[in-house]
Amino acid sequence: MRNLVWFRNDLRVLDNPALYHACSETGEVVGLYFLCEKQWLIHGDAACKINFWIRNLQCLQTSLKLLNIPLIVIKAPLYQDIENKILSFVDEHNITSVYFNNEYGVNELRRDRKVYSVLLNNQINVSNFHEQTIHTPGTLKTQAGDNFKVYSPFKRSWFKNLKKEHLEILPVPKRQNNSSFETSSLAHYLSSYTSDIDESLWPAGEEYIHDHVDNFLSQKGSSYKLNRDYPSLDATSKLSPYLNTGVVSSKWCLNKALEYNGMKLDSGDKGIVHWVSEILWREFYRHIIYNFPKVSKNKPFVDKTSKIKWNHDDFLYQKWEDGKTGIPIVDAGMRQLKKTGWMHNRIRMITAMFLSKNLLMDWQKGEKYFMQNLIDGDIASNNGGWQWSASTGTDAAPYFRIMNPVSQSKRFDPKGTYIRTWVHELEKCPLEDIHEPKNPEQYGYYEPIVDLKLSRKKAIDVFSNL
């Protein structure tokens, strides 16, 4: 008997249901991963994100080797190619059972249902498991029996339905008997999936992120709520790339929160409680893409907002993309993204709202650009964040509540430290001028590409007339 574990966004050995259960059954265990280059291109996945995947695959391969489990890597350009390739692999190697963890995007669900069906039709046992969120998407309902559209009542229901077994961690499986497979070499793939982003900014592997989260919660957890909105401070956990790639489970992170907060999640240390809330936001958006698949199909959550006549000014859009808008806090964020593959969450909201409201440009262009550059690009969270900012989504910011980037800059970067870090033209700009330079040309900087007050009024008029 041979058991196959099909790895996807679950690149870990601890608390991995598919791996754990495959190893609990009789028979040899082998891991399989598909490289889907064309599919990644269609999804707009960033080069730094793909590079991060491969580096974490290397770490997973090392961890699996200690368990005598080989990891085989096969190219399958598109998701639709996986159906035949996995069936061929199963037939060739006499696989009797296949194990995988569920994913909830529209394309992923379609892929998995086809693979599940074809394997069963060929008398292969298939076992799939829930692991990306604590509560299975589709199981939390309002009192009226509907799916949640607003975060706060979703969060209350999340806690109300939480049981002890929901947070139980599955251990690393026991070492298996020697395998007859040879593991795939990943050196070639790593050289093929390069990125301009410094890899040292995002170390790979379970061991790293476990230590990192421990250090964060012990040293910065209590101050998280107080400091998280200040982009010049190293006050956030930068956990999202590791959650999105499945190098660590949200369940493990919540157990760590319990450990550092007296076994409480929704009371106690305000900083850690707020950190937990951010993990729950991620879960909320996972439930949204499953319960409302239209948001995965380039459609707004609020149907009427599809009537908005967006501005299609390529010149202005390019200024936003290049970080040359003349609005320092916006430009700082866009340059941080391009340089590091990541942007501070407060700045994500500011830059997204500037594009969708002040420039009145289609949020989908911004969503796509972020996906093409973010190391933590995730269809659920990225879409949720952009639709929130554009007032087209679930639990969105009211259309008339438009962040003023200058006011935000003064409040959350009071000394201009973040701006000076990323907008080098303004390194020597005095504090009184840093947020809104009066004569930007003297620094080699730019005039604002839009009047904030007038553009705000125009956006309100457009939304109010829907």
N, C-alpha and C positions, 0 to 999 in steps of 0.2 A: 504493500500500500504506500502511496505517495500523496502527500498533502501540499497543495500550492497556496502560498500567501501572495495575493496580488496587492502590492504596495502602491499607494497613490499619494495623497497629502496626509500621510501618517508615518513619517520617516523616523520611527523610534521603536525601541524594544520594550520600554516600560509603559504599562497601561495601554497596550495595543490589543484590543479584543480579538481581531482576526488572527494575529500572530499567536496570542496566548491559547486560543481554542484549537488552532491547528497543531500546536505542540502538545496539547493535552490528549490528542487522539493517537492511536497506534499508527506507526509508519514514518517514513522519511519525510522531512520538511524542506521545501525549497521556496525561496522568495523570487518574485518576478516584478520587474518595473518596466513600463513602456515609455520610451522617449517619443513624444508626439510633437515634432517640430512645427508642422504646418498648423496644427490645432493651437499651439501656443501663439503662433503668429496671428491667427484669426482672433484669438482672445486678447491680443495686444499685450502679452506678458513681457515685462521689462527684461532686458539682457542681464541686469544685475540680479534679478529674481531667479532666472534660469540658472545662472552661475551659482547662486545660493543653493538651489535645489541639488545640483550636481555635487557640490561640496558636502552637503548633508547626506547625500546618497553614499559618498565615500565613508562618512562616519558610521552610517547605518551598516554598511558592508562590513566594516571592522567589528562592530558590535555583534552582528550576526555570525561572523566567523568564530567568535568566542563560544557561540552556541552550536557550532558545527552546522550552521545553516548557510548555504550559498545564496548569493543574490545575482540573478541573471538579468541583464539589461538587453532589451530588444527595441529596435526602432519600429514605430507604428506612426506614420506621418499624421494621420487623422484618427479621431476617436472611432470612426466607422471601420477603420482597418483592424482594430483590436479584436473584433469578433472572430475573424478567421485566424488571426495570428495566435490567439490564446487557445483556440480549438486545435490548431496544428501542434502547438507546444504540448498540450495535454495528451494528444494522441501519440506523439512521438516518444514521450517520456512516461507513458503509462500512469498518468496522474489520475487518482480516484476521487479526490475532493479538492474544491477550490474555496478559499476563504478571502473575504475582503470587507473593508469598512465602508459604510455608505457616504456618498457625497450628495449635495442637494441643489446644485445648479441645474438648469434645464438640460443642457447638453450632457452633463454627467449622468443625470437620471436616465436620459434616453439611452446612453451608452450602456449603463449597467443593466437596464432591463433587457436589452438585446442580448448581452453576454450571458446573463442569468438564464434566459430562455434557451439559447442555443446549447449551453452546457447541459441543462436538464434534459433536453431532447436527445442528447448523446449519452445519457445515463451517467453523467458526472454529478456527484453530490455538490451542492453549492450552499454555503453558509455566509450570510452577510450580517453585519453588526452595526449598531448605532454608536458613534463615539465623538462626533464633532461638537455636540452640545450636550448639556446635562439632561434636558428634557427633549425627547424626540420631536422634531418639527411636526406640527399638526395635532399634537396632544394637548396643548394648552388652549383653553377656550374661554371666552367671556361668559357671563351668566346667561346670555341669550344664545350661547352655543356657537358664536362666531369666532373667527380668528382675530387676534389682537392687531390693532393698527396704531396703537399708542404705547410708548415705552413704559410709562409709569404703572398702568394697570397690568401690563405684561410682567413687569418686575414683581409686583405684588403676587400675582398668580404663580410666578416662578418659585418664590419662597414658600407660598402656601402649599404647593404640591411637592416640595423637596422632601425626600426621604433619605435616611442614612445610607441605604444601599446605592443611591444615586452617586455618592461620592467615594465609593469603595474603589481603591486602586488595584488594578490587576498587576501582579508581580512580573518581573522579567522571567520568561520561561526557563526551564531547566535545560542544561546542555543536552543536545540530541546525540544520537549515534552518528558515526561517521557517514558523510554523504558521498554519493557516487558522482555528484555534479562538480564541475569546475566553475568557480565564480567568475563573473565578467570583469574585465579590466575597465576602470573608469578614467584612466589617465588621458586617453584619446578624447573622450567626451568633454573632459574639463578644459582641454586645450581648444576645443571647438566652440565652447560656450563661454567666451570671455566677456569682460565688462570693463568700462572705464572707472567704475566705482572701486575704491580701495577695499580689498577683501578684509583687511584687518578691522574695518569698522563693524563688520558683521561676522564674527567667528561662528563656525559651524559646530553642530553636534549637541547631543543631549547633555553630556557632562558640562559643557560650557553654560548652557541656558539654565540648568539646575543651579549651578553655583551662582550665576548672575542674579536669578530671582531671589535666592537666599540672601545674597548681599544687599540687594535693593530693599527688600522688605525689612531687613534688620537695621539698615542705615538710613533709608529714605522713606520707608513706608508710612510712618506717622506724619511726615510733612508733605505727603503726596498731594492732598487736597489743597493745601496752602500754596504750594509752589508749582503745581503742574501746568498752570496757564502761562508761565513766564518762559519764553523760548530761549532766553540766554542762560537759563539754569539747566543743569543736567539733573532734572527732577523726575523724569518719567522712566519707566522700565524698558522701553523699546522692545517689548515682548511680541508685538504683532507679527513680525516676519516668522517667528518660531511657532506661533499658534497657527498661522496660515499654512505653513509647510508641514505642520503636524510633528515637529521635532519635540514638542511637549504638548500635553493635553490640557485643556482648560480645567479639567477635573483635578489634575495634579496641582495646578496653580491655586485653585480654590482651597485645596488641602493645606497648601503653604500659608494661605491667608488665615485659615483656622489656627494653624500652629502659632502664628505671630500675633493673633488677636484673641487669645483666650478662648479658642474654640467657638468663635462667633463670626458670622458673615455680615449680618445686617445691623449690628450694634457694636459698641465698643470703640476702638481706635478709629477716629473719623477719617484719617488718611487711608488706612487699609480698607475700610468700608467703601470709600470712594473708588479705590482701585478695583475692588470686586464689582462695583457698579459698571465700570468701564468694560470688564469682561462680559457682563450681562448685556451691554449694548451690542457687543459683537454677536452674542447668541440671539438677540432680538432680530438683527438683520438676517441671520441664518434662517430664522423662522419665516421672515418676510419673503425671502426669495423662494422658499418652498411653498408657502401658502398662497402667494401672489406671483406666479411665474412670469407675468407680464413685465415685471421690472428687470428680468433677465433678457427681455426681447426688445430692448431699446424703446421702452414705453414709460411715460411718467406714471406714478402711482395715482395721482389725482388726474382723472381723465380730461377734465376741461382745460388743463394747462397745456394740452397738446395743440391748442388753438393759438398759443402765443406766437407772434411773428418776431422771431429772434433776429437780432442784428447779424449781418454776414459781412463784416468788415475784416478782410484778411490782414490788413495792415495793423489794426488795433489788436487783433488776436495774436499776431506774431510778437508784438511788443509785450503782451502778457506772458507768452510762452518763454520769451528771452529774458524776462526780468528787467525790462526797460520801460516800465509804465510811468515813471516819475513819481510813483507812490512808494517811498522807501520800504515800508514793512512788507508790501506785496512783492517787490523786487527781491528782497532778502529771502523770502520764502521760496520763490521760484528758482533762485540760484542755489539755495540749500538743496532743493530737490534734485537738481541736475548734477550737483557735485557729490552728494552722499546717497542718493536713492531713497531718501526719507525726508519728510517735512513734519515739523512740530504740529500737533493736532489743532491748537488754537490758530496757527497760521494757515492750516488747510482750510479752516472755515472762512478766514479773512480773504484768502486768495480766490476761493470758490465763489464767495458771495460777490466779490469785486467783478469777476467775469460774468456771472449770471445776472447780477442786478445793475451794477454801475455801467458795465459795457453791454448789458442786455444780450448776451450771447448764449447760445444753446448749451446747457449744462452738459450735454452728452459729449461735446468736444472736449471739455475740461475733464470729464470722467475718463475718456479715452486717453488723454495725454497723461493723466496721473497713472493709469494702468501701465502705460508704456515706459514709465520711469520709476515707479515705486517698487522697492524690494519687498514691501508688504502688500502689494497690490492684490486685492481680494474683491471678487465681484460683488459680494454681499455688502461688506463694509464700505467699499468705495462708492458703490451705487447709492447706498443709504446716506452717506455723508454728503454726496453731491446733490441728491434730491432734497435733503434737508435744507441745504444752503440755498437752493434755487426755489424753495417753497413749492415744489411739485410732488413731494414725496410723503410717505407716512410720517406722522408726528413732526411735520416740517415746521420750520420757523415761519410765523405769520408773514405774509408777503410785505407787510408794511414795516416789519422789523428788519431794517437793513443796517448791517454793521458799517460804521464809518471807520475806514482803515486808519485814519489819522488818530481818531479818538482811541481806537484799540491799541495803536502803537504807543501812545502816551501812557496808557494804563498798564500795558503788559510788557513794555520794553522801556521803562521810564528813563533809563540812562542811555538809551540808544545802543546798548552793547550788542544786541542781536543784529541790528542794522549794520553797525560798523564791521561786524564779523563777515557779513556776506556782501555788503555793498561797499566795495573798497574805495569807490570814488568819494564816499562820505566819511572815510576814516578820520579826517581832521576837521570835520564839520562840528561846530559848537553845539552843545546840548539844546540850546534854545531854537536851533534851526534844523535839528536832525530829523524830526518827524515830518516836517513840511518845509523843505528848503525854499527860501524866498528868491534866491538867485542861484539856481542849481548849476548854471553854466560855469560859474566860477570854480566849481569842483569837478567839472567835466561830467556832470550828471545831466538829467533830463527834465524837461518841463512835463507836468502831468498830462497824460493823453486824454483826460476827461475831467470835467467839472463835477466834483463829488455831489454837491447839492442839487444841481440841475439833473444829473443822471439818476439820483435817488428819486426825485419827483417823477421823472419819466417812467421809471420802473413801477412805482406805485400806481400811476395812471394806467399802465398796461395791464397790471394784474387786477386792479379794481374793476376794469371793464370786461373781464372774462364772463 
